[in-house]
Amino acid sequence: MVVEDDEAVAAVSCRVVTRQGRFRVVGRAATYTEAIRLISTAKPDLVLLDLGLPGRNGVDLLRLIRSESAKIEVIVVTAHSTPGVVRVCSQLGAVDYLVKPFWPERLVAALEAFGGRATSLGGQRALDQQTV
């Protein structure tokens, strides 16, 4: 799922995700309120989250996601790069943090890392140190 208020950035993110082949975009939201509604209906595995949303910000949305569902992974995609914001997002469990502007290859790398983690953690057997 892509949560981004900039239509052009949202479109690029959706194209990059779709081109990977193993992922599909289950929805796009441009506001905090739309995102909450879409998360509850689409039940995404991953949210690409912009922090600069109209109304309430993306950090508040990340807090809500963490309080309600630990199963949703979040990759932050934002222009906000102050150490305090990065730290808070990390502490709230964001699996990656992309600072705009970035090359599409950086998003591809983040998606590949997410996919690898999802595959490793999706099984029922205990993980060895190398897998972790």
DSSP file (Angstrom, degrees, kcal/mol; ACC not computed):
  #  RESIDUE AA STRUCTURE BP1 BP2  ACC     N-H-->O    O-->H-N    N-H-->O    O-->H-N    TCO  KAPPA ALPHA  PHI   PSI    X-CA   Y-CA   Z-CA
    1    1 A M              0   0    0      0, 0.0    47,-3.0     0, 0.0     2,-0.5   0.000 360.0 360.0 360.0 139.9    0.0    0.0    0.0
    2    2 A V  E     -ab  28  48A   0     25,-2.4    27,-2.4    45,-0.2     2,-0.6  -0.935 360.0-171.9-110.7 124.1    1.3    3.5   -0.8
    3    3 A V  E     +ab  29  49A   0     45,-3.1    47,-2.5    -2,-0.5     2,-0.3  -0.922  34.1 133.5-114.8 102.8    0.4    6.4    1.5
    4    4 A E        -     0   0    0     25,-2.3    27,-0.1    -2,-0.6    49,-0.1  -0.970  45.5-157.4-156.1 129.0    1.6    9.5   -0.3
    5    5 A D  S    S+     0   0    0     -2,-0.3     2,-0.7    47,-0.2    25,-0.1   0.653  77.1  84.8 -86.4 -15.2   -0.1   12.9   -0.9
    6    6 A D     >  -     0   0    0      1,-0.2     4,-2.7     2,-0.0     5,-0.2  -0.795  68.7-154.7 -89.6 113.9    2.0   13.8   -3.9
    7    7 A E  H  > S+     0   0    0     -2,-0.7     4,-2.4     1,-0.2    -1,-0.2   0.869  91.6  50.5 -57.4 -41.8    0.4   12.2   -7.0
    8    8 A A  H  > S+     0   0    0      2,-0.2     4,-2.2     1,-0.2    -1,-0.2   0.919 112.6  45.6 -65.5 -43.7    3.6   12.0   -9.0
    9    9 A V  H  > S+     0   0    0      2,-0.2     4,-2.7     1,-0.2    -2,-0.2   0.904 112.6  51.7 -66.3 -40.9    5.5   10.3   -6.2
   10   10 A A  H  X S+     0   0    0     -4,-2.7     4,-2.5     2,-0.2    -2,-0.2   0.914 109.6  49.9 -61.0 -42.9    2.7    7.9   -5.5
   11   11 A A  H  X S+     0   0    0     -4,-2.4     4,-2.3    -5,-0.2    -2,-0.2   0.914 111.8  47.3 -63.6 -43.6    2.5    6.9   -9.2
   12   12 A V  H  X S+     0   0    0     -4,-2.2     4,-2.7     2,-0.2     5,-0.2   0.934 111.9  50.6 -63.2 -45.7    6.3    6.3   -9.4
   13   13 A S  H  X S+     0   0    0     -4,-2.7     4,-2.5     1,-0.2    -2,-0.2   0.918 110.4  49.6 -58.5 -44.1    6.2    4.3   -6.2
   14   14 A C  H  X S+     0   0    0     -4,-2.5     4,-2.6     1,-0.2    -1,-0.2   0.908 111.2  49.3 -62.3 -42.1    3.3    2.2   -7.5
   15   15 A R  H  X S+     0   0    0     -4,-2.3     4,-2.4     2,-0.2    -2,-0.2   0.924 111.2  48.9 -63.5 -44.1    5.2    1.5  -10.8
   16   16 A V  H  X S+     0   0    0     -4,-2.7     4,-0.8     2,-0.2    -2,-0.2   0.927 113.4  47.0 -62.2 -44.8    8.4    0.5   -9.0
   17   17 A V  H >< S+     0   0    0     -4,-2.5     3,-1.0    -5,-0.2     6,-0.5   0.941 113.5  47.8 -61.7 -48.2    6.4   -1.9   -6.7
   18   18 A T  H >< S+     0   0    0     -4,-2.6     3,-1.5     1,-0.3    -1,-0.2   0.872 105.1  59.1 -63.4 -38.8    4.5   -3.4   -9.6
   19   19 A R  H 3< S+     0   0    0     -4,-2.4    -1,-0.3     1,-0.3    -2,-0.2   0.701  89.7  72.9 -65.2 -19.2    7.6   -3.9  -11.7
   20   20 A Q  T << S-     0   0    0     -3,-1.0     2,-0.5    -4,-0.8    -1,-0.3   0.752  89.7-148.8 -69.7 -21.4    9.1   -6.1   -9.1
   21   21 A G  S <  S+     0   0    0     -3,-1.5    -1,-0.1    -4,-0.4    -2,-0.1  -0.039  82.7  70.4  83.5 -35.3    6.7   -8.9  -10.0
   22   22 A R  S    S+     0   0    0     -2,-0.5     2,-0.3    -5,-0.1    -1,-0.1   0.502  96.2  57.4 -94.8  -2.6    6.4  -10.4   -6.5
   23   23 A F        -     0   0    0     -6,-0.5     2,-0.3    -5,-0.2    -2,-0.3  -0.869  60.2-166.3-123.1 156.9    4.5   -7.5   -5.1
   24   24 A R        -     0   0    0     -2,-0.3     2,-0.6    -4,-0.1    -6,-0.0  -0.995  27.3-116.7-140.0 148.0    1.2   -5.7   -5.9
   25   25 A V        -     0   0    0     -2,-0.3     3,-0.1     1,-0.1   -11,-0.0  -0.719  22.6-172.3 -83.5 122.1   -0.2   -2.4   -4.8
   26   26 A V        -     0   0    0     -2,-0.6     2,-0.3     1,-0.3    -1,-0.1   0.508  64.2 -28.0 -93.6  -5.2   -3.4   -3.0   -2.8
   27   27 A G        -     0   0    0      2,-0.0   -25,-2.4    15,-0.0     2,-0.4  -0.887  49.6-126.8 168.1 163.5   -4.3    0.7   -2.6
   28   28 A R  E     -a    2   0A   0     -2,-0.3     2,-0.4   -27,-0.2   -25,-0.2  -0.988  19.5-174.3-130.3 140.5   -3.2    4.3   -2.5
   29   29 A A  E     -a    3   0A   0    -27,-2.4   -25,-2.3    -2,-0.4     3,-0.0  -0.991  15.2-169.5-134.5 143.8   -4.1    6.9    0.1
   30   30 A A  S    S+     0   0    0     -2,-0.4     2,-0.3   -27,-0.2   -27,-0.1   0.489  72.4  41.8-109.1  -7.3   -3.3   10.6    0.1
   31   31 A T  S  > S-     0   0    0     22,-0.1     4,-2.4     1,-0.1     5,-0.2  -0.909  82.8-110.8-136.9 163.7   -4.3   11.4    3.7
   32   32 A Y  H  > S+     0   0    0     22,-0.8     4,-2.3    24,-0.3     5,-0.2   0.923 118.7  49.5 -56.0 -48.1   -4.1   10.0    7.2
   33   33 A T  H  > S+     0   0    0      1,-0.2     4,-2.0     2,-0.2    -1,-0.2   0.910 111.2  47.8 -63.6 -44.3   -7.9    9.3    7.2
   34   34 A E  H  > S+     0   0    0      1,-0.2     4,-2.7     2,-0.2    -1,-0.2   0.905 110.7  53.5 -61.3 -40.8   -7.9    7.6    3.8
   35   35 A A  H  X S+     0   0    0     -4,-2.4     4,-2.9     2,-0.2     5,-0.2   0.914 107.1  50.0 -62.9 -44.1   -4.9    5.5    5.0
   36   36 A I  H  X S+     0   0    0     -4,-2.3     4,-1.9     1,-0.2    -1,-0.2   0.934 113.3  46.6 -59.2 -46.7   -6.6    4.3    8.1
   37   37 A R  H  X S+     0   0    0     -4,-2.0     4,-1.3     1,-0.2    -2,-0.2   0.925 115.2  45.7 -62.2 -45.5   -9.7    3.3    6.1
   38   38 A L  H  X>S+     0   0    0     -4,-2.7     4,-3.4     1,-0.2     5,-0.5   0.881 109.4  54.2 -69.0 -38.8   -7.7    1.5    3.5
   39   39 A I  H  X5S+     0   0    0     -4,-2.9     4,-1.6     1,-0.2    -1,-0.2   0.912 108.3  50.5 -60.7 -41.4   -5.4   -0.3    6.0
   40   40 A S  H  <5S+     0   0    0     -4,-1.9    -1,-0.2    -5,-0.2    -2,-0.2   0.812 121.3  32.8 -69.5 -28.4   -8.5   -1.7    7.7
   41   41 A T  H  <5S+     0   0    0     -4,-1.3    -2,-0.2    -5,-0.2    -1,-0.2   0.865 125.0  38.6 -94.1 -40.8  -10.0   -3.0    4.5
   42   42 A A  H  <5S-     0   0    0     -4,-3.4    -3,-0.2    -5,-0.2    -2,-0.2   0.751  83.7-154.4 -83.8 -25.1   -7.0   -3.9    2.3
   43   43 A K     << -     0   0    0     -4,-1.6    -4,-0.1    -5,-0.5    -3,-0.1   0.949  20.5-159.6  49.2  61.9   -4.9   -5.4    5.2
   44   44 A P        -     0   0    0      0, 0.0     3,-0.1     0, 0.0    -1,-0.1  -0.277  24.7-145.7 -71.0 156.1   -1.5   -4.7    3.5
   45   45 A D  S    S+     0   0    0      1,-0.3    28,-2.9    27,-0.1     2,-0.4   0.740  88.4  26.0 -84.0 -28.2    1.7   -6.5    4.4
   46   46 A L  E     - c   0  73A   0     26,-0.2     2,-0.5     2,-0.0    -1,-0.3  -0.996  64.1-160.4-140.6 139.8    3.7   -3.4    3.7
   47   47 A V  E     - c   0  74A   0     26,-2.2    28,-2.6    -2,-0.4     2,-0.8  -0.989  11.0-151.6-120.2 126.0    3.0    0.3    3.7
   48   48 A L  E     -bc   2  75A   0    -47,-3.0   -45,-3.1    -2,-0.5     2,-0.6  -0.888  32.5-162.0 -89.4 112.8    5.2    2.8    1.9
   49   49 A L  E     -bc   3  76A   0     26,-2.6    28,-2.8    -2,-0.8     2,-0.4  -0.882  21.5-159.6-116.8 117.5    4.6    5.8    4.1
   50   50 A D        -     0   0    0    -47,-2.5    28,-0.2    -2,-0.6     3,-0.2  -0.722  10.3-153.6 -82.0 139.8    5.2    9.5    3.5
   51   51 A L  S    S+     0   0    0     -2,-0.4     7,-2.4     1,-0.2     2,-1.4   0.730  80.3  75.4 -87.0 -22.8    5.4   11.5    6.7
   52   52 A G        +     0   0    0      5,-0.2    -1,-0.2     6,-0.1   -47,-0.2  -0.437  65.6 152.6 -91.0  63.3    4.2   14.8    5.3
   53   53 A L        -     0   0    0     -2,-1.4   -22,-0.1    -3,-0.2     2,-0.1  -0.599  51.7-100.4 -89.8 151.1    0.5   14.0    5.0
   54   54 A P  S    S+     0   0    0      0, 0.0   -22,-0.8     0, 0.0     2,-0.5  -0.425  97.0   1.9 -65.6 146.2   -2.2   16.7    5.1
   55   55 A G  S    S+     0   0    0    -24,-0.1     2,-0.1    -2,-0.1    -2,-0.0  -0.668 133.1  22.0  78.2-124.5   -3.9   16.8    8.5
   56   56 A R  S    S-     0   0    0     -2,-0.5   -24,-0.3     1,-0.1   -23,-0.1  -0.478  91.3-116.3 -75.4 149.5   -2.3   14.4   10.9
   57   57 A N     >  -     0   0    0     -2,-0.1     4,-1.4    -5,-0.1     3,-0.3  -0.279  19.1-105.9 -88.6 171.2    1.3   13.3    9.9
   58   58 A G  H  > S+     0   0    0     -7,-2.4     4,-2.7     1,-0.2     5,-0.2   0.765 115.4  62.7 -66.2 -28.2    2.7   10.0    9.0
   59   59 A V  H  > S+     0   0    0     -8,-0.4     4,-2.4     2,-0.2    -1,-0.2   0.914 103.6  50.1 -64.1 -40.5    4.5    9.5   12.3
   60   60 A D  H  > S+     0   0    0     -3,-0.3     4,-2.1     2,-0.2    -1,-0.2   0.894 110.9  49.7 -62.2 -38.5    1.0    9.5   14.0
   61   61 A L  H  X S+     0   0    0     -4,-1.4     4,-2.8     2,-0.2    -2,-0.2   0.904 108.9  51.5 -66.8 -41.0   -0.1    6.9   11.4
   62   62 A L  H  X S+     0   0    0     -4,-2.7     4,-2.5     2,-0.2    -2,-0.2   0.909 109.1  51.2 -61.6 -41.5    3.0    4.7   12.1
   63   63 A R  H  X S+     0   0    0     -4,-2.4     4,-2.1     2,-0.2    -1,-0.2   0.921 111.3  47.9 -60.0 -43.3    2.2    4.9   15.8
   64   64 A L  H  X S+     0   0    0     -4,-2.1     4,-1.7     2,-0.2     5,-0.3   0.923 110.3  51.2 -64.7 -44.5   -1.4    3.8   15.1
   65   65 A I  H  X S+     0   0    0     -4,-2.8     4,-3.0     1,-0.2     3,-0.3   0.930 112.1  47.4 -57.5 -46.1   -0.2    0.9   12.8
   66   66 A R  H  < S+     0   0    0     -4,-2.5    -1,-0.2     1,-0.2    -2,-0.2   0.862 111.3  50.6 -65.4 -36.0    2.2   -0.3   15.6
   67   67 A S  H  < S+     0   0    0     -4,-2.1    -1,-0.2    -5,-0.2    -2,-0.2   0.773 122.4  31.2 -74.3 -23.8   -0.5   -0.1   18.3
   68   68 A E  H  < S+     0   0    0     -4,-1.7     2,-0.3    -3,-0.3    -2,-0.2   0.746 128.7  17.1-106.4 -28.2   -3.0   -2.0   16.2
   69   69 A S    ><  -     0   0    0     -4,-3.0     3,-0.7    -5,-0.3    -1,-0.3  -0.837  42.4-175.8-154.2 109.6   -1.0   -4.5   14.1
   70   70 A A  T 3  S+     0   0    0     -2,-0.3    -1,-0.1     1,-0.2    -4,-0.1   0.595  83.2  73.4 -76.4  -9.7    2.5   -5.6   14.5
   71   71 A K  T 3  S+     0   0    0      2,-0.1     2,-0.5   -25,-0.0    -1,-0.2   0.690  75.5  88.1 -80.8 -18.0    2.2   -7.6   11.2
   72   72 A I    <   -     0   0    0     -3,-0.7     2,-0.2    -7,-0.2   -26,-0.2  -0.709  68.0-150.8 -84.7 124.8    2.3   -4.6    8.9
   73   73 A E  E     -c   46   0A   0    -28,-2.9   -26,-2.2    -2,-0.5     2,-0.4  -0.645   9.8-152.5 -90.0 153.0    5.8   -3.6    7.9
   74   74 A V  E     -c   47   0A   0     19,-0.5    21,-2.6    -2,-0.2    22,-0.8  -0.992  15.0-169.7-133.0 130.1    6.5    0.1    7.0
   75   75 A I  E     -cd  48  96A   0    -28,-2.6   -26,-2.6    -2,-0.4     2,-0.4  -0.984  25.3-138.7-111.3 119.7    9.1    1.7    4.8
   76   76 A V  E     -cd  49  97A   0     20,-2.3    22,-3.5    -2,-0.5     2,-0.4  -0.637  20.2-176.5 -80.5 132.8    9.2    5.4    5.3
   77   77 A V  E     + d   0  98A   0    -28,-2.8     2,-0.3    -2,-0.4    22,-0.2  -0.912  32.5 126.1-130.9 101.3    9.5    7.5    2.1
   78   78 A T  E     - d   0  99A   0     20,-2.6    22,-3.0    -2,-0.4   -28,-0.1  -0.938  67.3-125.0-154.2 165.4    9.8   11.1    3.0
   79   79 A A  S    S+     0   0    0     -2,-0.3     2,-0.5    20,-0.3    20,-0.1   0.546  81.3 105.1 -90.9 -11.3   11.6   14.4    2.8
   80   80 A H        +     0   0    0      1,-0.1    -2,-0.1     5,-0.0   -29,-0.0  -0.590  36.5 158.1 -74.6 118.7   11.8   14.6    6.6
   81   81 A S        +     0   0    0     -2,-0.5    -1,-0.1    18,-0.1    18,-0.0   0.186  16.5 133.3-131.9  19.2   15.4   13.8    7.6
   82   82 A T     >  -     0   0    0      1,-0.1     4,-2.4     4,-0.0     3,-0.5  -0.463  64.0-119.6 -70.5 145.4   16.0   15.3   11.0
   83   83 A P  H  > S+     0   0    0      0, 0.0     4,-2.7     0, 0.0     5,-0.2   0.861 111.4  55.6 -54.2 -38.3   17.7   12.8   13.4
   84   84 A G  H  > S+     0   0    0      2,-0.2     4,-2.3     1,-0.2     5,-0.2   0.902 109.5  45.0 -63.5 -41.0   14.8   12.9   15.8
   85   85 A V  H  > S+     0   0    0     -3,-0.5     4,-2.4     2,-0.2     5,-0.2   0.922 114.0  49.0 -69.1 -44.2   12.2   11.9   13.2
   86   86 A V  H  X S+     0   0    0     -4,-2.4     4,-2.3     1,-0.2    -2,-0.2   0.925 112.2  50.0 -59.9 -44.2   14.4    9.2   11.8
   87   87 A R  H  X S+     0   0    0     -4,-2.7     4,-2.8    -5,-0.2    -2,-0.2   0.924 110.1  49.3 -60.7 -46.9   15.0    7.9   15.4
   88   88 A V  H  X S+     0   0    0     -4,-2.3     4,-1.8     1,-0.2    -1,-0.2   0.923 111.6  49.0 -60.9 -44.6   11.3    7.8   16.2
   89   89 A C  H  <>S+     0   0    0     -4,-2.4     5,-2.6     1,-0.2    -1,-0.2   0.898 112.2  48.8 -63.3 -39.7   10.4    6.0   13.0
   90   90 A S  H ><5S+     0   0    0     -4,-2.3     3,-1.6     1,-0.2    -2,-0.2   0.925 110.6  50.2 -63.8 -45.0   13.1    3.4   13.7
   91   91 A Q  H 3<5S+     0   0    0     -4,-2.8    -1,-0.2     1,-0.3    -2,-0.2   0.798 107.1  55.7 -64.3 -28.1   11.9    3.0   17.3
   92   92 A L  T 3<5S-     0   0    0     -4,-1.8    -1,-0.3    -5,-0.2    -2,-0.2   0.393 126.7-100.2 -86.3   3.5    8.4    2.5   15.9
   93   93 A G  T < 5 +     0   0    0     -3,-1.6   -19,-0.5     1,-0.3    -3,-0.2   0.643  58.0 166.6  94.7  15.5    9.7   -0.3   13.7
   94   94 A A      < -     0   0    0     -5,-2.6    -1,-0.3     1,-0.2   -19,-0.2  -0.474  27.5-150.9 -60.8 131.2   10.1    1.2   10.3
   95   95 A V  S    S+     0   0    0    -21,-2.6     2,-0.3    -2,-0.2   -20,-0.2   0.661  73.8   5.0 -83.7 -15.1   12.1   -1.4    8.4
   96   96 A D  E     -d   75   0A   0    -22,-0.8   -20,-2.3     2,-0.0     2,-0.4  -0.976  60.6-147.1-159.8 163.7   13.7    1.2    6.1
   97   97 A Y  E     -d   76   0A   0     -2,-0.3     2,-0.5   -22,-0.2   -20,-0.2  -0.929  12.4-170.1-142.3 110.3   13.8    5.0    5.7
   98   98 A L  E     -d   77   0A   0    -22,-3.5   -20,-2.6    -2,-0.4     2,-0.6  -0.900  12.3-148.1-106.8 127.2   14.1    6.6    2.2
   99   99 A V  E     -d   78   0A   0     -2,-0.5   -20,-0.3   -22,-0.2   -18,-0.1  -0.833  35.0 -90.7 -97.9 123.7   14.8   10.3    2.0
  100  100 A K  S    S+     0   0    0    -22,-3.0     2,-0.1    -2,-0.6     3,-0.0  -0.478 105.3  44.4 -72.7 146.0   13.3   12.1   -1.0
  101  101 A P  S    S+     0   0    0      0, 0.0     2,-0.3     0, 0.0    -2,-0.1   0.644  82.0 149.7 -78.5 150.5   14.5   12.6   -3.6
  102  102 A F        -     0   0    0     -2,-0.1    -2,-0.1    -4,-0.1    -4,-0.0  -0.942  48.6 -98.7-139.4 161.0   15.9    9.1   -4.1
  103  103 A W    >>  -     0   0    0     -2,-0.3     3,-1.8     1,-0.1     4,-0.9  -0.555  32.2-120.4 -77.8 144.6   16.7    6.9   -7.1
  104  104 A P  H 3> S+     0   0    0      0, 0.0     4,-2.3     0, 0.0     3,-0.3   0.820 112.3  66.8 -53.8 -31.0   14.1    4.2   -7.9
  105  105 A E  H 3> S+     0   0    0      1,-0.2     4,-2.3     2,-0.2     5,-0.1   0.811  94.2  58.1 -61.2 -29.1   16.8    1.6   -7.4
  106  106 A R  H <> S+     0   0    0     -3,-1.8     4,-1.9     2,-0.2    -1,-0.2   0.897 107.0  46.6 -68.0 -39.4   16.9    2.6   -3.7
  107  107 A L  H  X S+     0   0    0     -4,-0.9     4,-2.6    -3,-0.3    -2,-0.2   0.900 110.1  53.9 -67.4 -40.0   13.2    1.7   -3.4
  108  108 A V  H  X S+     0   0    0     -4,-2.3     4,-2.7     1,-0.2    -2,-0.2   0.931 108.2  49.9 -57.8 -45.8   13.9   -1.5   -5.3
  109  109 A A  H  X S+     0   0    0     -4,-2.3     4,-2.3     1,-0.2    -1,-0.2   0.899 110.7  49.5 -60.5 -41.6   16.6   -2.4   -2.8
  110  110 A A  H  X S+     0   0    0     -4,-1.9     4,-2.3     2,-0.2    -1,-0.2   0.907 112.1  48.0 -64.6 -41.6   14.2   -1.7    0.1
  111  111 A L  H  X S+     0   0    0     -4,-2.6     4,-2.9     2,-0.2    -2,-0.2   0.903 110.8  50.8 -66.1 -41.3   11.5   -3.9   -1.4
  112  112 A E  H  X S+     0   0    0     -4,-2.7     4,-2.5     2,-0.2    -2,-0.2   0.908 110.6  49.2 -62.8 -41.4   14.0   -6.7   -2.0
  113  113 A A  H  X S+     0   0    0     -4,-2.3     4,-2.3     2,-0.2    -2,-0.2   0.918 112.2  48.6 -63.5 -42.8   15.1   -6.5    1.6
  114  114 A F  H  X S+     0   0    0     -4,-2.3     4,-2.9     2,-0.2    -2,-0.2   0.937 111.7  49.8 -60.1 -47.0   11.5   -6.6    2.7
  115  115 A G  H  X S+     0   0    0     -4,-2.9     4,-2.3     1,-0.2    -2,-0.2   0.902 110.9  48.8 -60.7 -42.6   10.8   -9.5    0.5
  116  116 A G  H  X S+     0   0    0     -4,-2.5     4,-2.4     2,-0.2    -1,-0.2   0.910 112.8  47.7 -62.9 -42.6   13.7  -11.5    1.7
  117  117 A R  H  X S+     0   0    0     -4,-2.3     4,-2.6     2,-0.2    -2,-0.2   0.913 110.9  51.5 -63.8 -43.3   12.8  -10.8    5.3
  118  118 A A  H  X S+     0   0    0     -4,-2.9     4,-0.8     1,-0.2    -2,-0.2   0.897 111.5  47.6 -62.7 -40.5    9.2  -11.8    4.7
  119  119 A T  H >< S+     0   0    0     -4,-2.3     3,-0.6    -5,-0.2     4,-0.4   0.936 113.9  46.5 -65.4 -46.4   10.3  -15.1    3.1
  120  120 A S  H >< S+     0   0    0     -4,-2.4     3,-0.5     1,-0.2    -2,-0.2   0.877 118.5  41.1 -63.7 -38.8   12.7  -15.9    6.0
  121  121 A L  H 3< S+     0   0    0     -4,-2.6    -1,-0.2     1,-0.2    -2,-0.2   0.494  98.2  77.4 -90.9  -3.0   10.2  -15.0    8.7
  122  122 A G  T << S+     0   0    0     -4,-0.8    -1,-0.2    -3,-0.6    -2,-0.2   0.623  78.8  85.9 -82.8 -13.0    7.2  -16.7    7.0
  123  123 A G  S <  S-     0   0    0     -3,-0.5     4,-0.1    -4,-0.4    -3,-0.0  -0.180  75.4-129.6 -83.5 178.3    8.1  -20.2    7.8
  124  124 A Q  S    S+     0   0    0      2,-0.1     2,-0.1    -2,-0.0    -1,-0.1   0.578  76.5  90.9-102.8 -14.6    7.4  -22.2   10.9
  125  125 A R  S    S-     0   0    0      1,-0.1    -2,-0.1     0, 0.0     2,-0.1  -0.444  86.0 -94.3 -86.0 159.5   10.8  -23.5   11.7
  126  126 A A        -     0   0    0     -2,-0.1     2,-0.3     1,-0.1    -1,-0.1  -0.372  42.0-121.9 -66.1 147.8   13.4  -21.8   14.0
  127  127 A L        -     0   0    0     -4,-0.1     2,-0.1    -2,-0.1    -1,-0.1  -0.697  16.2-134.1 -94.3 143.4   15.9  -19.6   12.2
  128  128 A D     >  -     0   0    0     -2,-0.3     4,-2.1     1,-0.1     3,-0.3  -0.443  34.5 -97.9 -86.9 172.0   19.6  -20.1   12.4
  129  129 A Q  T  4 S+     0   0    0      1,-0.2    -1,-0.1     2,-0.2    -2,-0.0   0.873 122.2  54.2 -60.5 -40.1   22.0  -17.2   13.0
  130  130 A Q  T  4 S+     0   0    0      1,-0.2    -1,-0.2     2,-0.2    -3,-0.0   0.894 109.6  47.5 -62.3 -40.1   22.8  -16.7    9.3
  131  131 A T  T  4        0   0    0     -3,-0.3    -1,-0.2     1,-0.3    -2,-0.2   0.896 360.0 360.0 -67.8 -40.9   19.1  -16.4    8.4
  132  132 A V     <        0   0    0     -4,-2.1    -1,-0.3   -12,-0.0    -2,-0.2   0.516 360.0 360.0 -65.1 360.0   18.4  -14.0   11.1
